[in-house]
C-alpha cells in the first residue's frame, strides 16, 4: 500500500523532439513548453511569414521573367560595360533562401498544431533577417534597373491565375485547422475574434477572386484564332550569334516566317546589323581596334567592320546556356562568323520567301550619313530584290518618301491616331497589349506584332488573345507549341471554380466542427481520469517508457488525509474507493 502515488507515463516523442530541436534547438523534454508563445516570439513568427511571402513573390517574378533574361543581362551590360549572366547568382540565392524559409515555415506550423511554443533559435533569427534584407535589396535593385519588368506579373496572371487560385484555395483550407484550433478555445479574447474575422475576409475574397480574372484562354475552342506567325528576333540568338547569317538561317529552319534585325549605317553608307551602339560585346574589336572599342559602331567603315569576328563571343560567354548542345561543326561555323550586312540578310529572306522587320537606328548628327541614312537603307532593300510589301521597318518617319514599304510604330496609339497617320502596323512590347486592344486593332485592320515572346505560356496567352505575329529569340521553343498550353470553356471553368469553393467551404465547416468537439471533450474531461488513464494497464516490453512517481501529501479535492491510493503492481492500475483508492 502506497499513499497517493499515481504513476505518470512518458513516451518518447521523436517527431516533437525533431521539430522543436531543428526550429528552436530544444531537444530535451524539459526544454519544451505548451504555454502560449511570448509576444517577442510571435513577432519573429510574423517576420518569418513576411519573409516567406516576399520570397514567394520574388521567386514567382523570376520564374515568369525568364522570358526576358537576355534583356536583363543586356541592361546590366549597358550600365557596367561587362557582359555577365547576372541571373545565375540571383536564381541560386533565391532557391537557397526560399528552401530555407519554407522549411522553417513548415516547422513553425507544426509547432502551432502540436501546441508547442514558437521559440525560434537565434541562429535561425539571423538567417531569417538576412534573407529578408537580401530579398528587399533585390527588389529595390530590380526596380531601379528593370522597373518596367514588373508588368510581366500582371501579364502572367492571364495564364496562371486559375491555377494560383486553386493552390491558394488548398493552402487557406489547410490553414483552417490551425485557425479553428485557436479560435474555439474556451477563454475567448478580442484577438481570437480578430483572427477569425481576418480569416473569413481572406476566404471570402478568395472565393470571389475569379470574378476579376481576365484570362484569354478561357474561351470556346471554335473562337481560337490561327497560330501566330513567328518572327526571328535577330535570327535565333539562342542557337547562334545574334544578327548573323547563321542565326537567321537557324530561325528559318525552325519555322520563322519573318526575320527581324537591328540596322546601323557605316560611315561609307553600308547598312549593317548590330544591336549595340558599340562593337565590344559581339565582336573582337578590343583586339583588332583596341583604341576604338568604345566608339560608336556607325563610325567604322564597312571594311573595318567586316574584318571583325562576330562569333567567338557567343562561344565564350554562352548567353543562353546552349553552347553545349551544339555540334563541333556548328561551333566551327559559329566561330568564323562576321558582321552581317543588311543586303546579305535580305537576300537570304528572298531565297526563303520570307519577310523582314527592320529596326533602323538613325546615326548621330555628326555622322557623315546623317542626312542620307534613309536612302542608304532604301537602296539596300531595292538592291536585294525583295518585294517591298514584304519589308516593314521602324521608325515611322519620312513617310512621304516611302512607296510600297510597310512602316511600323513602336508605341501604343489609339485607333483615332492610327487612322489620322495612316498606320497599318504596330510593334508593341507584350506588357503594352491587352485582349481588348488587340481586338480593337484587328477590327480596324491594324496588324500587331508583339515582342519578346520566348516562353510557351506567353505564346499561348497571346495566341488566345488573337495576336497575329510574335517576335521571339527562341523560335525553336515556340515551334514545339502546336496548341495553347491550356484552353477551357467558360462553362467548364465556372464549374471547376464553384465546385472548388463549395468543397473548400464544406471542409472548413467540418474542421471547425471537429475542433469544437475536440476542445469541448478536453474541457469536460475529469482531471483525475486523465491522470489515471495515463497509467499503462498492461506491461509492454516493446514500448520504451519512463515512469515517475509523484508523491502527494494532500489532495485539495475533498479527500481526507486518511484517503489512500492503492497500487497493485501485479495488475498495473489503481482505483478510488471510500477511504482510499483500491483495485
C-alpha positions in Angstrom: 0.0 0.0 0.0 1.4 3.3 -1.1 -0.2 6.6 -0.1 -1.2 8.8 -3.1 1.3 7.5 -5.5 -0.2 7.6 -9.0 2.1 6.8 -11.9 2.6 9.2 -14.8 3.9 7.6 -18.0 6.1 9.5 -20.6 6.6 8.1 -24.0 9.4 9.2 -26.3 8.1 11.7 -28.9 10.6 11.5 -31.7 8.7 13.8 -34.1 8.2 16.5 -31.5 11.8 16.3 -30.5 12.8 16.7 -34.1 10.5 19.7 -34.8 11.4 21.6 -31.6 15.1 20.7 -32.0 15.5 22.0 -35.5 13.3 25.0 -35.0 14.4 26.2 -31.5 17.3 23.9 -30.6 15.2 22.4 -27.8 16.0 18.7 -27.9 15.1 17.7 -24.3 11.6 17.3 -22.9 12.2 19.8 -20.0 13.2 22.4 -22.6 9.8 22.3 -24.3 6.6 24.0 -23.2 3.0 24.1 -24.2 2.4 27.6 -22.8 1.4 30.4 -25.1 4.3 31.9 -27.1 5.6 35.3 -25.9 5.0 38.4 -27.9 8.6 38.5 -28.9 8.5 35.1 -30.4 5.2 35.9 -32.1 6.9 38.9 -33.6 9.6 36.7 -35.1 6.9 34.3 -36.4 5.4 37.3 -38.2 8.8 38.3 -39.6 9.2 34.7 -40.8 5.8 34.7 -42.5 6.7 38.1 -44.1 10.0 36.7 -45.4 8.2 33.7 -46.9 5.5 35.7 -48.7 8.1 38.2 -50.0 10.3 35.3 -51.2 7.3 33.6 -52.8 6.6 36.8 -54.7 10.3 37.1 -55.7 10.6 33.5 -56.8 7.4 33.8 -58.9 8.7 37.0 -60.5 11.9 35.4 -61.7 10.0 32.3 -62.8 7.9 34.3 -65.3 10.7 36.8 -66.0 12.7 34.0 -67.6 11.1 35.2 -70.8 13.3 38.3 -70.6 16.6 37.1 -69.0 18.7 38.2 -72.0 17.2 41.7 -71.9 18.1 41.9 -68.2 21.7 41.0 -68.9 21.8 43.5 -71.7 20.6 46.3 -69.4 23.2 45.4 -66.8 25.8 45.3 -69.6 24.9 48.8 -70.7 25.4 50.0 -67.1 28.6 48.2 -66.2 30.2 47.7 -69.6 30.9 44.0 -68.7 28.8 41.1 -70.1 28.0 38.5 -67.5 25.0 36.3 -66.9 23.6 38.1 -63.8 20.7 35.8 -63.4 22.7 32.9 -62.2 23.6 34.3 -58.7 20.1 35.7 -58.4 18.4 32.4 -59.1 20.9 30.4 -56.9 20.4 32.7 -53.9 16.6 32.7 -54.4 16.4 28.9 -54.5 18.5 28.6 -51.3 16.6 31.3 -49.4 13.2 30.1 -50.4 14.0 26.5 -49.5 15.4 27.6 -46.1 12.5 29.9 -45.2 9.9 27.4 -46.4 11.4 24.7 -44.2 11.2 27.0 -41.2 7.6 27.8 -42.0 6.7 24.2 -42.1 8.3 23.6 -38.7 6.5 26.7 -37.3 3.1 25.4 -38.4 4.0 22.0 -36.8 4.7 23.9 -33.6 1.3 25.5 -33.7 -0.5 22.3 -34.5 1.3 20.4 -31.7 0.7 23.2 -29.2 4.4 24.0 -28.7 5.9 27.4 -28.0 7.4 29.2 -31.0 10.9 29.7 -29.7 13.0 30.3 -32.8 16.7 29.6 -32.4 18.9 32.7 -32.5 20.8 31.3 -35.5 17.6 31.0 -37.5 16.7 34.5 -36.5 19.9 35.8 -38.0 19.2 33.7 -41.1 15.6 34.9 -41.5 16.6 38.5 -41.1 19.5 38.2 -43.5 17.2 36.5 -46.1 14.5 39.2 -45.7 17.0 42.1 -46.1 18.6 40.5 -49.1 15.3 40.0 -50.8 14.3 43.6 -50.1 17.5 44.9 -51.5 17.0 42.7 -54.6 13.5 44.1 -55.1 14.8 47.7 -54.8 17.7 46.9 -57.3 15.4 45.4 -59.9 13.0 48.3 -59.6 15.9 50.6 -60.3 17.5 48.7 -63.2 14.5 46.9 -64.6 11.4 48.7 -63.3 9.4 48.1 -66.4 9.6 44.3 -65.9 7.1 44.4 -63.1 4.4 44.5 -65.7 5.1 40.8 -66.6 3.4 39.9 -63.3 0.0 41.1 -64.5 0.6 39.6 -67.9 1.5 36.2 -66.4 -1.7 36.2 -64.3 -3.7 36.0 -67.5 -2.2 32.5 -67.8 -1.6 31.4 -64.2 -4.4 32.9 -62.3 -6.8 29.9 -62.4 -4.0 27.6 -61.1 -2.8 30.0 -58.5 -6.4 30.3 -57.3 -6.7 26.6 -56.8 -3.3 26.5 -55.0 -4.3 29.4 -52.7 -7.6 27.7 -52.0 -5.9 24.5 -50.9 -3.5 26.4 -48.7 -6.1 28.5 -47.0 -8.3 25.5 -46.5 -5.5 23.6 -44.8 -4.7 26.5 -42.5 -8.2 26.4 -41.2 -7.2 23.5 -38.9 -4.8 25.9 -37.1 -7.2 28.8 -37.1 -10.1 26.7 -35.8 -7.8 25.3 -33.0 -7.0 28.8 -31.9 -10.5 30.5 -32.0 -12.5 27.7 -30.4 -10.7 27.9 -27.1 -12.8 28.3 -24.0 -11.0 31.5 -23.0 -12.3 33.9 -25.7 -10.4 37.1 -26.5 -10.6 40.0 -28.9 -7.5 38.7 -30.7 -9.3 35.4 -31.4 -12.2 37.3 -32.9 -9.9 39.4 -35.0 -8.1 36.3 -36.3 -11.4 34.7 -37.2 -12.7 37.9 -38.9 -9.5 38.3 -41.0 -9.6 34.6 -42.0 -13.2 34.9 -43.1 -12.4 38.0 -45.2 -9.5 36.3 -46.9 -11.6 33.3 -47.6 -14.4 35.4 -49.0 -12.0 37.3 -51.2 -10.5 34.1 -52.4 -13.9 32.6 -53.2 -14.9 35.6 -55.3 -11.4 36.2 -56.9 -12.3 34.5 -60.3 -14.8 37.3 -60.9 -11.8 39.6 -61.5 -9.8 37.2 -63.8 -9.2 38.2 -67.4 -7.8 35.0 -69.0 -7.8 35.0 -72.8 -7.6 31.1 -72.8 -10.9 30.8 -71.1 -12.8 30.7 -74.3 -14.7 28.5 -76.7 -12.4 26.4 -78.9 -14.1 27.4 -82.1 -13.2 31.1 -81.3 -9.5 30.4 -81.3 -7.6 32.4 -83.9 -4.9 30.9 -86.2 -1.5 30.2 -84.8 0.6 33.4 -84.5 3.4 33.7 -87.1 6.9 33.7 -85.5 9.4 36.5 -86.3 13.0 35.5 -85.7 14.2 38.4 -83.5 17.8 38.9 -84.6 17.5 35.4 -86.0 17.7 32.6 -83.5 20.1 34.1 -80.9 19.8 31.1 -78.6 21.3 28.9 -81.2 23.8 31.2 -82.9 25.2 34.7 -82.5 22.5 37.4 -82.9 22.2 39.3 -86.2 24.5 36.9 -88.1 23.7 34.8 -91.2 23.9 31.5 -89.4 21.4 32.9 -86.8 18.9 33.9 -89.5 19.3 30.5 -91.1 18.5 28.8 -87.9 15.4 30.9 -87.4 14.1 29.9 -90.9 14.9 26.3 -90.2 12.7 26.4 -87.0 9.7 27.9 -88.7 10.2 31.6 -88.6 8.1 33.4 -91.3 9.8 36.7 -90.9 13.3 37.9 -89.9 13.9 40.9 -87.6 17.2 42.8 -87.5 18.7 45.9 -86.0 20.2 48.1 -88.7 23.0 50.7 -88.4 24.7 52.6 -91.2 28.5 52.8 -91.5 30.5 55.9 -92.4 30.7 54.8 -96.0 26.9 54.2 -96.3 26.6 50.5 -95.9 23.7 49.3 -93.7 24.9 46.5 -91.3 23.3 44.6 -88.5 24.2 45.5 -84.9 22.1 45.8 -81.8 24.6 47.7 -79.5 25.9 51.2 -80.1 29.4 49.9 -80.0 31.1 46.7 -81.1 32.6 45.5 -77.7 30.0 42.8 -76.8 29.5 40.9 -80.0 32.9 41.3 -81.8 36.6 41.2 -81.1 37.0 44.9 -81.7 39.1 45.1 -78.4 41.8 43.0 -80.1 41.6 44.4 -83.6 41.0 48.1 -82.8 41.7 48.4 -79.0 41.7 52.2 -79.0 38.3 52.3 -80.7 36.4 49.7 -78.8 34.1 52.3 -77.1 33.5 54.2 -80.3 30.0 54.2 -81.9 29.7 51.3 -84.3 28.4 53.5 -87.1 31.7 55.4 -87.2 33.6 52.4 -88.6 33.7 51.9 -92.4 32.4 48.6 -93.8 35.9 47.2 -94.5 36.8 47.6 -90.8 33.6 46.2 -89.6 33.9 43.2 -92.0 37.3 42.4 -90.6 35.9 41.7 -87.1 34.9 38.3 -85.8 31.3 38.2 -84.6 31.0 34.6 -83.4 33.7 33.9 -80.8 31.9 36.0 -78.2 28.9 33.6 -78.3 31.0 30.5 -77.7 32.9 32.2 -74.8 30.0 33.9 -73.0 27.3 31.3 -73.8 24.5 33.9 -73.2 21.7 31.3 -73.3 23.4 28.2 -71.9 23.1 26.5 -75.2 26.7 26.1 -76.5 27.0 22.6 -75.1 24.1 21.5 -77.3 25.9 22.5 -80.5 27.9 20.0 -82.6 31.6 20.5 -83.4 30.7 21.5 -86.9 28.2 24.1 -85.6 30.8 25.6 -83.2 33.4 25.8 -86.0 30.9 27.6 -88.3 29.8 30.0 -85.5 33.4 30.8 -84.6 34.1 32.1 -88.1 31.1 34.4 -88.3 31.5 38.1 -89.4 29.1 41.1 -89.0 26.2 40.7 -91.4 25.2 43.4 -93.8 21.5 44.3 -94.4 21.9 43.2 -98.1 23.0 39.7 -97.2 20.2 39.2 -94.7 17.6 40.4 -97.2 19.0 38.1 -99.9 18.5 35.2 -97.5 14.9 36.3 -96.9 14.3 36.4 -100.7 15.6 32.8 -101.1 13.4 31.6 -98.2 10.4 33.6 -99.4 10.1 35.2 -96.0 9.5 38.8 -94.8 11.8 41.2 -93.0 11.2 43.6 -90.0 13.9 46.2 -89.7 14.7 48.4 -86.7 16.8 51.1 -88.2 18.9 53.3 -85.9 19.5 56.8 -87.2 23.2 57.9 -87.0 24.3 60.7 -84.6 24.2 64.2 -86.0 27.9 64.3 -86.6 27.8 61.2 -88.7 28.7 61.7 -92.4 25.5 59.8 -93.4 23.2 61.6 -91.0 21.1 63.1 -93.8 21.3 60.1 -96.2 20.8 57.1 -93.9 17.2 56.7 -95.1 18.3 56.5 -98.8 21.2 54.2 -97.9 18.8 51.7 -96.3 16.2 52.0 -99.0 18.9 51.4 -101.7 20.0 48.2 -99.9 16.4 47.0 -99.8 15.9 47.6 -103.6 19.3 46.1 -104.4 18.4 42.9 -102.6 15.4 42.4 -104.8 12.9 41.7 -102.1 9.3 42.7 -102.6 8.7 46.0 -100.8 5.4 44.6 -99.5 7.5 42.1 -97.5 9.6 44.7 -95.7 8.4 46.5 -92.6 10.6 49.0 -90.8 10.7 51.4 -87.9 10.8 54.3 -87.2 7.7 55.7 -88.8 9.5 58.7 -90.5 9.8 60.1 -94.0 6.5 58.5 -94.9 6.3 60.7 -98.0 9.4 59.1 -99.5 8.3 55.5 -98.8 6.3 54.0 -101.6 5.3 50.4 -101.2 7.2 49.7 -97.9 5.3 49.0 -94.7 6.2 51.2 -91.8 5.5 50.2 -88.2 5.2 52.2 -85.0 6.8 51.1 -81.6 4.3 52.9 -79.5 0.7 52.2 -78.4 -1.7 54.5 -80.2 -5.4 55.0 -80.2 -7.5 54.0 -83.2 -8.1 57.6 -83.9 -4.4 58.4 -84.1 -3.8 55.3 -86.2 -6.3 56.5 -88.7 -5.0 60.0 -88.8 -1.5 58.9 -89.5 -2.4 56.1 -91.9 -0.7 53.4 -89.9 -1.3 49.7 -90.7 1.2 48.0 -88.4 2.2 48.2 -84.7 5.1 46.6 -83.0 4.5 46.5 -79.2 6.0 45.1 -76.1 3.9 42.4 -74.6 3.3 44.5 -71.5 1.5 47.2 -73.6 -1.1 44.9 -75.1 -4.4 43.7 -73.8 -7.1 41.5 -75.2 -9.4 44.5 -75.7 -6.7 46.5 -77.5 -5.8 43.6 -79.9 -9.5 43.0 -80.7 -10.0 46.7 -81.4 -6.9 46.9 -83.6 -7.9 43.9 -85.6 -11.4 45.3 -86.1 -9.7 48.3 -87.8 -7.3 46.2 -90.0 -4.2 47.1 -88.0 -1.6 44.3 -87.8 0.1 43.8 -84.4 3.3 42.1 -83.7 4.3 41.5 -80.0 7.9 41.2 -78.6 9.7 39.5 -77.0 7.9 36.1 -76.7 10.2 33.3 -75.7 8.2 31.2 -73.3 5.3 28.8 -74.2 3.0 30.3 -71.6 3.3 33.8 -73.0 3.0 32.5 -76.6 -0.2 30.6 -75.6 -1.7 33.6 -73.9 -1.1 35.8 -77.0 -2.4 33.1 -79.3 -5.7 33.1 -77.3 -5.7 36.9 -77.5 -5.6 36.7 -81.3 -2.2 38.3 -81.9 -1.1 37.5 -85.5 2.7 38.0 -85.1 5.1 37.4 -82.2 8.8 38.3 -82.2 11.0 35.7 -80.5 14.5 34.9 -79.5 13.5 31.3 -79.3 11.7 30.2 -82.5 12.9 26.6 -81.8 11.0 26.7 -78.5 7.7 28.1 -79.9 7.8 25.7 -82.8 7.1 22.9 -80.2 3.8 24.6 -79.2 1.3 23.3 -81.7 -1.7 24.3 -79.5 -2.2 26.6 -76.5 -0.9 25.1 -73.3 -4.4 25.1 -71.8 -7.7 26.1 -73.2 -11.0 25.9 -71.3 -14.6 26.9 -72.0 -16.4 29.4 -69.7 -18.9 26.8 -68.5 -16.1 24.3 -67.7 -14.1 26.9 -65.7 -17.2 28.1 -63.8 -18.0 24.5 -62.8 -14.4 24.0 -61.5 -14.4 27.3 -59.7 -17.8 26.9 -58.0 -17.1 23.2 -57.1 -13.8 24.1 -55.6 -15.3 26.8 -53.5 -18.1 24.5 -52.2 -15.7 21.7 -51.4 -13.4 24.1 -49.6 -16.3 25.6 -47.6 -17.6 22.1 -46.6 -14.1 21.0 -45.5 -13.6 24.2 -43.4 -17.0 23.8 -41.7 -16.1 20.2 -40.9 -12.7 21.2 -39.5 -14.2 23.9 -37.3 -16.9 21.4 -36.0 -14.3 18.8 -35.3 -12.0 21.2 -33.4 -15.0 22.5 -31.4 -15.9 18.9 -30.5 -12.4 18.0 -29.5 -12.0 21.1 -27.4 -15.3 20.6 -25.7 -14.3 17.0 -24.8 -11.0 18.1 -23.4 -12.5 20.8 -21.3 -15.2 18.5 -19.8 -12.8 15.7 -19.0 -12.2 14.8 -15.3 -8.6 15.6 -14.4 -8.5 12.5 -12.1 -9.5 10.4 -15.1 -6.8 12.0 -17.2 -4.2 11.2 -14.5 -5.3 7.6 -14.0 -5.7 6.9 -17.8 -2.0 7.8 -18.2 -1.1 4.7 -16.3 -0.2 1.8 -18.5 -2.7 -1.0 -17.9 -0.5 -3.7 -19.3 3.2 -4.0 -19.3 4.6 -3.8 -22.9 8.3 -4.6 -23.3 8.2 -3.3 -26.9 7.4 0.2 -25.8 10.2 2.2 -24.2 8.5 4.2 -21.3 9.7 6.0 -18.3 7.6 6.1 -15.0 8.0 8.8 -12.4 6.3 8.6 -9.0 4.6 11.8 -7.9 4.1 11.9 -4.1 1.2 13.9 -2.9 0.8 14.7 0.8 -2.6 16.2 0.4 -5.2 16.4 -2.4 -7.3 19.5 -2.2 -10.3 18.0 -3.9 -12.3 17.0 -0.8 -10.2 13.9 0.0 -9.2 13.5 3.7 -5.7 12.8 4.8 -6.7 9.2 5.6 -7.7 8.6 2.0 -5.3 6.4 0.3 -4.2 5.3 -3.2 -3.8 1.6 -3.5 -1.4 0.4 -6.1 -1.2 -3.2 -7.2 1.8 -3.7 -9.4 0.6 -7.1 -10.4 -2.5 -5.6 -12.1 -0.9 -2.4 -13.3 -3.7 0.1 -12.4 -5.4 1.8 -9.4 -8.9 2.8 -8.4 -10.5 5.0 -5.9 -12.7 3.7 -3.1 -14.1 5.3 0.1 -11.2 5.8 2.4 -8.8 5.4 -0.4 -8.2 4.1 -4.0 -8.5 0.4 -4.4 -8.4 -2.2 -7.2 
